[in-house]
Amino acid sequence: MSRLKLGTNPTQRRLQAPLGKSDHSVLIIHVDVCSRITNAIPKLNFNKGNYNELRKYLDIDWDSLLQQYIGDVEMMWNIITDKLLEGVNKYIPSTLPFTSWKKDNGKAT
C-alpha cells in the first residue's frame, strides 16, 4: 500500500469505487491552495554581458580623473565604483530570477 503525505491539510477527502476493472480506489482530495506574491528582484545576467564594450567604457585615464581627489580615498572609491556600476548597468543585462515555485521548498514523500 502506497502512502502520499501532503504538505498541507486537505479540507475534504473522499474514497470512491475503482474505475473500470482497476483494483485501485479513486481518491478525491480538495485542498485550498494560496500562493505567495513576491516582488522579484532583477539579477545581473553575467553570461550575456557585452564585455568588449564594458572594457572600452572603462578604458579611462584614471590618474587624470582621480588626480584632484588625492588624499580623499572615500571620494576616489565613490568615483571608481560609480563608473564601474554605470558600465555594468549599461553593458550587463538584468533578468528576473525564477519564481519561488521553481525551488523545491517542500517535497511529497
C-alpha positions as CSV (number, residue, x, y, z in Angstrom):
1,M,0.0,0.0,0.0
2,S,1.4,3.4,-1.0
3,R,1.1,6.4,1.2
4,L,1.1,10.0,0.0
5,K,2.0,12.7,2.5
6,L,0.6,16.1,1.6
7,G,2.3,19.3,2.7
8,T,-1.0,20.9,3.7
9,N,-4.1,19.6,5.4
10,P,-6.7,18.6,2.9
11,T,-10.1,20.0,3.7
12,Q,-12.0,17.1,2.1
13,R,-11.1,13.5,1.3
14,R,-13.4,11.0,-0.4
15,L,-12.8,7.5,-1.4
16,Q,-14.7,6.2,-4.4
17,A,-15.1,2.9,-6.2
18,P,-12.4,1.9,-8.7
19,L,-12.7,2.9,-12.3
20,G,-13.3,0.2,-14.8
21,K,-11.6,-3.1,-14.0
22,S,-8.9,-1.5,-11.8
23,D,-8.5,-2.7,-8.2
24,H,-7.3,0.7,-7.1
25,S,-9.8,3.0,-5.4
26,V,-10.2,6.6,-6.7
27,L,-9.2,9.2,-4.1
28,I,-10.7,12.7,-4.4
29,I,-9.0,15.4,-2.4
30,H,-9.9,19.1,-2.1
31,V,-7.1,21.3,-0.9
32,D,-7.2,25.1,-0.5
33,V,-4.1,26.5,-2.1
34,C,-2.8,30.0,-2.0
35,S,0.3,31.5,-3.5
36,R,2.8,33.9,-2.0
37,I,3.2,37.1,-4.0
38,T,6.8,38.1,-4.0
39,N,8.5,41.1,-5.6
40,A,11.1,39.6,-7.9
41,I,14.4,41.4,-7.7
42,P,16.2,41.6,-11.1
43,K,19.6,39.8,-11.2
44,L,22.5,40.6,-13.5
45,N,22.9,38.0,-16.3
46,F,26.7,37.9,-16.5
47,N,26.6,35.2,-19.2
48,K,25.0,37.7,-21.7
49,G,27.3,40.7,-20.8
50,N,29.0,42.7,-23.6
51,Y,32.4,42.7,-22.1
52,N,34.2,44.2,-25.0
53,E,32.0,47.3,-24.8
54,L,32.4,47.3,-21.0
55,R,36.1,47.2,-21.4
56,K,36.1,50.1,-23.8
57,Y,33.8,52.1,-21.5
58,L,36.2,51.6,-18.5
59,D,39.2,52.5,-20.6
60,I,39.6,55.8,-18.8
61,D,42.6,57.8,-17.8
62,W,42.0,57.0,-14.1
63,D,45.0,59.0,-13.0
64,S,43.7,62.2,-14.5
65,L,40.1,61.5,-13.3
66,L,41.3,60.9,-9.7
67,Q,44.1,63.4,-9.5
68,Q,42.0,66.1,-7.9
69,Y,41.0,63.8,-5.1
70,I,44.4,62.8,-3.9
71,G,44.2,62.4,-0.1
72,D,40.4,61.7,-0.2
73,V,40.2,57.9,-0.5
74,E,36.5,57.8,0.1
75,M,35.8,60.2,-2.8
76,M,38.2,58.2,-5.1
77,W,36.4,55.0,-4.1
78,N,33.0,56.5,-4.9
79,I,34.1,57.7,-8.3
80,I,35.6,54.3,-9.2
81,T,32.5,52.3,-8.0
82,D,30.1,54.8,-9.7
83,K,31.9,54.4,-13.1
84,L,32.0,50.6,-12.7
85,L,28.3,50.4,-11.8
86,E,27.4,52.7,-14.7
87,G,29.2,50.4,-17.1
88,V,27.8,47.2,-15.6
89,N,24.2,48.7,-15.8
90,K,24.9,49.7,-19.4
91,Y,26.5,46.5,-20.7
92,I,25.4,43.6,-18.5
93,P,21.7,42.8,-18.9
94,S,19.5,42.0,-16.0
95,T,16.8,39.3,-15.8
96,L,14.1,38.3,-13.3
97,P,15.0,35.1,-11.4
98,F,12.8,32.0,-11.5
99,T,10.0,32.5,-9.0
100,S,10.0,30.7,-5.7
101,W,7.7,27.9,-7.0
102,K,10.6,26.6,-9.1
103,K,12.5,26.0,-5.9
104,D,11.9,22.7,-4.1
105,N,10.6,24.1,-0.8
106,G,8.6,21.1,0.2
107,K,8.8,17.5,-1.0
108,A,6.0,14.9,-1.2
109,T,7.1,11.7,0.3
